[in-house]
Amino acid sequence: MRPRKKWIAMYCTCGVPRLVLITLLIGLAPYDLSADDLDDVALTYNLRYRDGESKSWVLDLAVPKAPSEKPRPAIVVIHGGGWIEGDKSSFSTPNIRPPGNTIDFARLGFVAATINYRLAREAPYPAAIHDCKNAVRFLRANAQKYQIDPERIGVWGNSAGGHLALLLGMTNGDASLEGDGPYRDQSSRVHAMVSDSGPIDLVHQHKTGALRSVVELLMGGPPDQDRSTAYQQASPSGHVAKQLPPLLLIYGEADEQVPVETADRFVVELSRAGVTDVSYQRLGKAGHCPHSLLRVPYLVPAVNDFFFRTLRLDTRAK
């Protein structure tokens, strides 16, 4: 049985006020596999990508029903929430579909998975990125079952999920961030990444006061001498290198949570490193998460076209 949900909009303080969607699971029955079908997309809820005591090790999967002669590219969707809240259901509920949701991606011809991961109060860094990598390895291990092409996997995330999306895409081959989860014979590599206002430089975030309290909760304290290396490792800005997958960065000039200057500096550093496939959407007067929360109309085709190109999806033969 799928848990019954009640959606409410509320303001919470994660360094600064912001509008978020909170999912209340009412009468939560067994946390087991559920299935829900649309005419053109098959939805599977609460697939466990890792066995164990954590309830966070689950994902929701959306697969196009239309037959395909070849495996499909896949997109992993990572929810935001300041690393302390949020849920995958924000991007897999049929009647509430913000940009970045798995159902719309599946209707374009992708297999799409939205994942939960351990939040900071359950386990601090690097647990969340360990879980993201574990989820990608799970999808690769089950590529044939879910009709996924393991050589065409992308990632999208908003806010804290955007931070994890960048970290996932920029740390391929870093064994220290793989964690102790299963499917270690599989790669956690992704081939394209989209960040909708994901924090880029956690030291800068802490210094400026934007999200300072939640950054400390994520990292287990401030960036003092004992944690300086961990802060650098947890920051996408600390992993700039020439050989990176294509990136699409979406940031607003009026964002009070993630300073746009960190994205500006990041783009310059990527260029200096020789990264050739970087798309930067810098929106004047826009606040946090222009794609998923503010729903700027032209960003929807911009994100779709980015994944069409980088994951090589032929829209004439979905």
Secondary structure, DSSP 8 states (H G I E B T S, - for coil): ---EEEEEEEEEESSSEEEEEEEEEET------EEEE-SSEEEEEEEESS-SS-TT-EEEEEEE-S--SS-EEEEEEE--STTTS--GGGGTBTTB--TT-HHHHHHTT-EEEEE----TTTS-TTHHHHHHHHHHHHHHHTTTTTTEEEEEEEEEEETHHHHHHHHHHH-TT-GGGSTT-S-TTS----SEEEEES----HHHHHHH-TTHHHHHHHHTS-S-TTTHHHHHHHSGGGG--SS---EEEEEETT-SSS-HHHHHHHHHHHHHHT---EEEEEETT--S-TTTTS--TTHHHHHHHHHHHHTT--GGG-
